[in-house]
Amino acid sequence: MANRDVRLSLFADTDFEGRRIRFTRGGAAVRDARALSFNGMLSSFRLQNVVASREVTLVLWSQTNFRGTRRVFRGSVNVDDLGSFDNRMSSFIVVGRRLTDAQINSITTNNRPPQDVVVIQQ
C-alpha cells in the first residue's frame, strides 16, 4: 500500500506559517484534533505522495469523529489558505490513494476510517 509514501504538513497560520505538525511515512485518521492540540487551528497545509503524486487523499471534517462539514483534497497539493474552512478542522483522514466520494460517505456514515491507517483519538 502506498500509505508509506504520504507526507502531510499542517500549519496553524496561512501561507505555511505558524505551528506545524508533520505526518511522514504513513496514512492517518485523527478522530479528534484535540489529541494533537490542533483542534480548530488548521489554516494551510502541504499534501504529497512522493512516489505517485495523484495517489493521495486528505479529508477534513469540522467536527470530531469524521462528522460535520467536510473538505476533500485529492492529489499532491499545497493549500496556503483554507478560506471559509480556516480554523474549522476537528478531525481528518489522510491516505496514500484516491478515495472516492462513496468511500468518504461510508467513513462519515459508519464513523469508521480505512483499516490500513494509524488511528489517533483523544
KOLDOLUM-488369 format. One record per atom (N, C-alpha, C, O): residue in three letters; x, y, z. Coordinates in steps of 0.1 Angstrom, whole numbers, plus 2048, in hexadecimal, padded with zeros to 3 digits. Each point is the difference from the previous one (the first is absolute). Layout:
// residues N
AlaXYZ/...
This chain:
// residues 122
Met8097F4800/Met7F780C800/Met80980C800/Met80B800806/Ala7F080B7F4/Ala80880C7FE/Ala80080980C/Ala80580C7FF/Asn7F57F080C/Asn7FF80980B/Asn80E805805/Asn80180B805/Arg8097EC7F9/Arg80D804805/Arg80680C7F8/Arg80A805805/Asp7F07FE7F0/Asp80580B7F7/Asp7F980D803/Asp80380A7F9/Val7F47F7810/Val7F980C803/Val807809809/Val8077FC80A/Arg7F98117F3/Arg80580B808/Arg7F580A802/Arg7FA8057F6/Leu804800816/Leu7F680A803/Leu80680980B/Leu8057FC80A/Ser7FB8117F3/Ser80480A80A/Ser7F480A802/Ser7FB8057F6/Leu8017FC816/Leu7F4808804/Leu80680D806/Leu8097FF808/Phe7F280D7F5/Phe80580C805/Phe7F4808807/Phe7F58007FB/Ala80E806810/Ala7F7808808/Ala7FC80D7F9/Ala7F6806803/Asp8137FF7F5/Asp7FE80D7F9/Asp8007FE7F1/Asp8047F67FB/Thr7F68147FE/Thr8018007F1/Thr80E8017FB/Thr809803808/Asp7F97FA7EC/Asp80D8017F9/Asp80A7F7806/Asp80C804800/Phe7F07F1806/Phe8097F6806/Phe80980580B/Phe80C7FD801/Glu7ED80B807/Glu80780780C/Glu7FA7FA80D/Glu7F67F9800/Gly81080B80B/Gly7FB7FD80D/Gly8047F1804/Gly8087FA7FA/Arg7F1802810/Arg8027F2805/Arg7FE7F67F5/Arg7F78017F8/Arg8127F5807/Arg7FF7F67F6/Arg8007F2806/Arg8077FD80A/Ile7F07FA7F1/Ile8007F2803/Ile8037F87F3/Ile7F98037F6/Arg8107F480A/Arg8047F87F4/Arg7FC7F2802/Arg8037FA80B/Phe7F88007EB/Phe7FE7F17FF/Phe8087FB7F4/Phe7FF8057F5/Thr80A7F280E/Thr8087FA7F6/Thr7FF7F1801/Thr7FF7FA80A/Arg8027FF7EA/Arg8017F2800/Arg7F37F9804/Arg8017F5807/Gly7F48107F7/Gly7F47F9803/Gly7F3807800/Gly80080C802/Gly7F57ED7FB/Gly7F3806800/Gly7FC80180F/Gly8057F9808/Ala7F18107FA/Ala7FC80280E/Ala7F1804800/Ala7FB8077F7/Ala7FE7F6814/Ala7F3804802/Ala80080680E/Ala8027FA80A/Val7FB8137F7/Val80080780C/Val7F1803804/Val7FA8097FA/Arg8017F080F/Arg7F2801804/Arg7FD80D807/Arg7F58067FF/Asp815800808/Asp7FE80C808/Asp80D807800/Asp80A7FC806/Ala7F68107F4/Ala80D8087FF/Ala80580580D/Ala80B805801/Arg7EC7FA809/Arg80580480E/Arg80B7F7804/Arg809804808/Ala7F87EF7F3/Ala80A7F7804/Ala80E8067FB/Ala80A7FC806/Leu7F680C7F0/Leu80C8077FB/Leu80180E805/Leu80A8077FC/Ser7ED7FD80C/Ser7FF80F804/Ser7FF8097F4/Ser80780A7FF/Phe7F17F17F7/Phe7FF8087F4/Phe7F18017FB/Phe7FE8037F5/Asn7F97FC814/Asn7F28017FD/Asn7FC80E7FC/Asn80480A808/Gly7F67F87ED/Gly7FC80D7FB/Gly80C80A7FD/Gly7FE80C801/Met80D7EE7FC/Met80C8097FE/Met8057FF7F1/Met8088097FC/Leu7F47EE7FC/Leu8067FE7F3/Leu7FC80B7F6/Leu7F48047FF/Ser8168027FB/Ser7FE80B7F7/Ser8077FE7F2/Ser7FB8057F6/Ser80F7F280A/Ser8067FC7F3/Ser8077F3801/Ser8027FB80C/Phe8017FF7E9/Phe8077F2800/Phe8077FD7F4/Phe7FD8067F5/Arg80C7F180B/Arg8077FA7F5/Arg7FD7F1800/Arg8037F980A/Leu7F88027EB/Leu7FD7F27FF/Leu8077FA7F4/Leu8018067F5/Gln8057EE80D/Gln8087FA7F5/Gln8017F1801/Gln8017FB80B/Asn7FF7FE7EA/Asn8047F37FF/Asn80D8007F8/Asn8008047F4/Val80B7F8812/Val80D8027FA/Val8037F77F4/Val8098027F9/Val7EF7F4806/Val8027F67F5/Val7F68027F5/Val8048007F4/Ala7EF80180F/Ala7F58027F6/Ala7F880C804/Ala7F77FF809/Ser80C80C7F2/Ser7FA80D805/Ser7F1801800/Ser7FA807807/Arg7FF7F17F0/Arg7F28007FF/Arg7FA7F780B/Arg7F4801803/Glu8137F6803/Glu7FB7F6809/Glu80180480E/Glu8077FA808/Val7F18107FC/Val7FF80480E/Val7F3808802/Val7FC8077F7/Thr7FE7F7814/Thr7F4807804/Thr80080580E/Thr8057F9809/Leu7F78137F9/Leu7FE80680D/Leu7F2805801/Leu7FB8077F8/Val7FE7F4813/Val7F3804803/Val80080780D/Val8047FA80A/Leu7F78127F7/Leu7FF80880C/Leu7F1801804/Leu7F78027F7/Trp8067FC816/Trp7F2802805/Trp80080B80A/Trp80A802807/Ser7EB8057FB/Ser7FE80B809/Ser7FD7FB80E/Ser80180780A/Gln7FB7EC7F8/Gln7FD7FB80D/Gln8097F3802/Gln8067FB7F7/Thr7FB801816/Thr8077F4803/Thr7F97F47FA/Thr7F58007FC/Asn8137F5804/Asn7FB7F37FB/Asn7FA8007F2/Asn7F77F97FD/Phe81080F7FA/Phe7FD8007F2/Phe7F18057FD/Phe7F97FA7F8/Arg80381080F/Arg7F38057FF/Arg80080F7FC/Arg80B807800/Gly7E97FE7FC/Gly7FF80E7FD/Gly8048037F1/Gly8017F77F8/Thr801816806/Thr8048057F3/Thr80D7FA7FC/Thr8097FE809/Arg7F97FF7EB/Arg80D7FA7FC/Arg8068077F4/Arg7F98057F7/Arg8147F9807/Arg8078057F4/Arg8097F47FC/Arg8077FA808/Val7FA8037EB/Val8077F57FB/Val80B8057F6/Val7FD8097F8/Phe80F7F280A/Phe80B8047F7/Phe8067F37FB/Phe8047F7807/Arg7FD8087EB/Arg8067F47FA/Arg80C8047F8/Arg80080B7F9/Gly80B7ED808/Gly80C8037F9/Gly809809808/Gly7FB808809/Ser8127F87F4/Ser809809807/Ser7FC80F7FD/Ser7FE8047F5/Val802803816/Val7FB80E7FF/Val80680880C/Val8017FA80B/Asn8018137F3/Asn80480980B/Asn7F480A800/Asn7FD8077F6/Val7FD7FA816/Val7F580A802/Val80580A80A/Val8017FD80C/Asp80180F7EF/Asp80580B809/Asp7F6807808/Asp803808809/Asp7F07F67F4/Asp7F5807808/Asp7F37F77FE/Asp7FC7FF7F5/Leu7FF7FD816/Leu7F47F77FF/Leu7F38097FF/Leu7F57FA7FF/Gly80C813800/Gly7F58087FE/Gly7F57FE80A/Gly80280280C/Ser7F27FB7F0/Ser7F47FE809/Ser8027F5809/Ser7F87FF80A/Phe8117F77F4/Phe8027F5809/Phe80C803809/Phe8047F7808/Asp8018157F8/Asp80C803809/Asp7FC7FF80E/Asp7F5804805/Asn8137F5803/Asn7FE7FE80E/Asn7F47F8804/Asn7FA80280B/Arg8017F57EC/Arg7F47F8803/Arg8037F2801/Arg7F77F8804/Met8158037F8/Met8027F1800/Met8017FA80E/Met807805809/Ser7F17F17F9/Ser8007F980D/Ser8037F17FF/Ser8047F980A/Ser7FC8017EA/Ser8047F37FD/Ser8047FF7F1/Ser7FC8087F8/Phe80D7EE805/Phe8047FE7F2/Phe8057F27FE/Phe8037F8809/Ile7FE8057EA/Ile8057F37FB/Ile80A8037F5/Ile7FC8087F7/Val80F7F2809/Val80A8017F4/Val8047F27FC/Val8047F9809/Val7FB8047EA/Val8047F37FC/Val8078017F2/Val7FF80A7F9/Gly8097EC804/Gly8088007F4/Gly7F97FA7F4/Gly8067F77F9/Arg7EE80D805/Arg7F87FC7F4/Arg7F580A7FF/Arg7FD808808/Arg7FC7F77EC/Arg7F58097FE/Arg7F37F9805/Arg7FB7F77FA/Leu80080F811/Leu7F37FB805/Leu7F58067F7/Leu80080B7FC/Thr7F67ED801/Thr7F48047F9/Thr7F7807809/Thr8017FF80C/Asp7F58097EE/Asp7F6806809/Asp7F87F6807/Asp7FC80280C/Ala8017F27EE/Ala7F97F5807/Ala8087FB80C/Ala7FA7FE80A/Gln8138017F5/Gln8087FB80B/Gln80080A80B/Gln7FF7FD80C/Ile8028107F1/Ile80080B80A/Ile7F2800807/Ile7FF80280C/Asn7F67FD7EC/Asn7F3800806/Asn7FE7F480A/Asn7FA80180A/Ser80C7F47F2/Ser8007F4809/Ser80780380D/Ser7FC7FC80B/Ile81080A7F4/Ile80780480C/Ile7F8809809/Ile7FF7FE80C/Thr7FA80B7EE/Thr7F880A808/Thr7F47F8806/Thr7FD80280C/Thr7FC7F67EC/Thr7F47F9805/Thr8037F680B/Thr7F97FF80A/Asn8127F97F4/Asn8037F5809/Asn80A80480B/Asn8037F8809/Asn8028147F6/Asn80A80580A/Asn80C7F6801/Asn8057FE80A/Arg7FF7FD7EA/Arg80B7F6800/Arg80A8047F5/Arg7FD8017F4/Pro80F802810/Pro80B8037F7/Pro8057F47F8/Pro7FC7F5804/Pro80B80D7F1/Pro8067F57F9/Pro8087F780A/Pro80680580A/Gln7FB7EE7F3/Gln8077F7809/Gln80F801800/Gln8077FC809/Asp7FF80A7EC/Asp80F8007FF/Asp80680D804/Asp80B8037FB/Val7EF80480F/Val80680C805/Val80180080F/Val7F97F8807/Val8108107FE/Val80180180F/Val7F5809804/Val7FD80B7FA/Val7FC7F1811/Val7F4808805/Val80580780D/Val8057FA809/Ile7F98147F7/Ile80480880B/Ile7F3806806/Ile7F88067F9/Gln8057F7814/Gln7F4806806/Gln80480780D/Gln80A7FE805/Gln7EC809800/Gln80280880C/Gln8027F780C/Gln80180580B/
